[in-house]
């Protein structure tokens, strides 16, 4: 993830520039989620360490962008958040590239949410399998169960 430095907001970025950076970072985050899913489904769990670090960096960048977007909206006398961006687009750019970018960002965010949930389900399955394996090994050694049905230490 060498190009991530250019995806960080800079002080004084316009609302349009921040929206573009949000789109680029969201696309990058989607790529990372897809890579994560490929690693999880192939069983290459050890390769997740660096990917998780990259995901964390992108999430931090998205949080910074959200803060800057809200500051820009406030400076232009619009409310923060979705309501503000919709009002800004309606007032200034109803048929513009900004509207298209915003619509794409909403779609990508929805897709990222779905991919993240799928990955969480895969991780949960791996965790359940690991717990069952540990319990089987522990029982075979003549010990009682390590975890109860809720995954807590017995």
Secondary structure, 3 states (H helix, E strand, C coil): CHHHHHHCCCCCCCHHHHHHHHHHHHHHHHHHHHHHHHHHHHCCHHHHHHHHHHHHHHHHHHHHHHHHHHHHHHHCCCCCHHHHHHHHHHHHCCCCHHHHHHHHHHHHHHHHHHHHHHHHHHHHHHHHHHHHHHHHHHHHCCCCCCECCCCCEC
